[in-house]
Amino acid sequence: MELEEFKEIQRQMWEEGDYRPVGRLIEPAAQILVQEAGVRAGQRVLDVGTGSGSVAVAAALAGAEVVGVDITDAWFDEAHGRASAVGVKVDLRLGDAEALPVDDGSYDVVLSSFAAIFAPRHDLVASELVRVCRDGGVFGITAWTPDGANNAVFSTLVELLPSPPEFVTPSILWGDPDHVRSLFASHDVALRFERLKFTVTFRSVEAFESFAFENSGVLIAARRVLQEMGRWDEAHAAMREAMDLTNEADDGSYRVAWDFLLTIGTKAA
Ligand SMILES: C[S@@+](CC[C@H](N)C(=O)[O-])C[C@H]1O[C@@H](n2cnc3c(N)ncnc32)[C@H](O)[C@@H]1O
């Protein structure tokens, strides 16, 4: 598969389902990212892979002038609506994390919550995050951790899916500090890492599954491919087992703490 075809399939995947409730579910990480990056009034902030705007709106609420970019504009209306509901504005544009449509050094803070990690070529993403950040500016990324509960559950599906093209580096590696260090090794940046988590709770395992497979475009696409391969039942059973193992509730509900790695980088002044 060629790169452009891969990107088009990714874009369509992110447009499937209804990202809006998924964005609200993982919003705690967006709030933490904005806070940890120290976003202040008057700063220029870029939100890479803005989706339905959780990071963009939180940064605008902190008083920043915010631009959000994403490979799809499917959820921009939602992001604009969320912004206007709290009395702020965000400027949203189409754009790819591997080739950001903004000038060198044009942002004080560059953020990406569970988004730029999905671009296939991590070294290009790292270079772009540094390029668009001003000297002395800050960038911040959140990513699921390889040994966390989120990956324990969803890797059961990934493992049975066809291997991605060779130009793809798996997004989960952004959750490994050694990998992130290697991506930025040739840049003049200081990195700090923090392993954090937030808890999600559903009425039951089944309720979580319904939520996930009705709304998440990535999961809807994964299930479709596994069904076409005749491996859905096997994948589903493995996923259920992982959900039971990671469930912290003992009252029939589903409660799980999702670990993520926060990377904060500072570009040399
Ligand atoms: C899991 S969502 C996260 C959205 C948002 N940051 C949030 O916290 O809710 C991933 C987002 O990244 C976007 N995305 C995926 N690959 C991208 C790329 N190469 N460049 C820009 N955005 C991308 C998707 O379209 C999607 O909106």
The ligand as a MOL file (V3000), in Angstrom:
LIG
                    3D

  0  0  0     0  0            999 V3000
M  V30 BEGIN CTAB
M  V30 COUNTS 27 29 0 0 0
M  V30 BEGIN ATOM
M  V30 1 C -8.1290 9.9710 19.3280 0
M  V30 2 S -8.4640 11.4170 18.3870 0 CHG=1
M  V30 3 C -7.9150 12.7100 19.4940 0
M  V30 4 C -8.5890 14.0210 19.2160 0
M  V30 5 C -8.3520 15.1030 20.2660 0
M  V30 6 N -6.9590 15.4940 20.3280 0
M  V30 7 C -8.8520 14.6850 21.6220 0
M  V30 8 O -8.0490 14.6620 22.5740 0
M  V30 9 O -10.0370 14.3530 21.7320 0 CHG=-1
M  V30 10 C -7.2070 11.4190 17.1330 0
M  V30 11 C -7.3230 12.5790 16.1790 0
M  V30 12 O -6.1030 12.6700 15.4480 0
M  V30 13 C -6.4010 12.9550 14.1100 0
M  V30 14 N -5.2520 12.5110 13.3030 0
M  V30 15 C -4.8830 11.2440 13.0070 0
M  V30 16 N -3.7860 11.2490 12.2410 0
M  V30 17 C -3.4450 12.5480 12.0560 0
M  V30 18 C -2.4080 13.2090 11.3420 0
M  V30 19 N -1.4990 12.5230 10.6410 0
M  V30 20 N -2.3680 14.5580 11.3620 0
M  V30 21 C -3.3070 15.2780 12.0440 0
M  V30 22 N -4.3170 14.6950 12.7380 0
M  V30 23 C -4.3910 13.3590 12.7350 0
M  V30 24 C -7.6740 12.2030 13.8410 0
M  V30 25 O -8.3680 12.6690 12.7100 0
M  V30 26 C -8.4270 12.4330 15.1520 0
M  V30 27 O -9.2120 13.5870 15.0950 0
M  V30 END ATOM
M  V30 BEGIN BOND
M  V30 1 1 1 2
M  V30 2 1 2 3
M  V30 3 1 2 10
M  V30 4 1 3 4
M  V30 5 1 4 5
M  V30 6 1 5 6
M  V30 7 1 5 7
M  V30 8 2 7 8
M  V30 9 1 7 9
M  V30 10 1 10 11
M  V30 11 1 11 12
M  V30 12 1 11 26
M  V30 13 1 12 13
M  V30 14 1 13 14
M  V30 15 1 13 24
M  V30 16 1 14 15
M  V30 17 1 14 23
M  V30 18 2 15 16
M  V30 19 1 16 17
M  V30 20 1 17 18
M  V30 21 2 17 23
M  V30 22 1 18 19
M  V30 23 2 18 20
M  V30 24 1 20 21
M  V30 25 2 21 22
M  V30 26 1 22 23
M  V30 27 1 24 25
M  V30 28 1 24 26
M  V30 29 1 26 27
M  V30 END BOND
M  V30 END CTAB
M  END
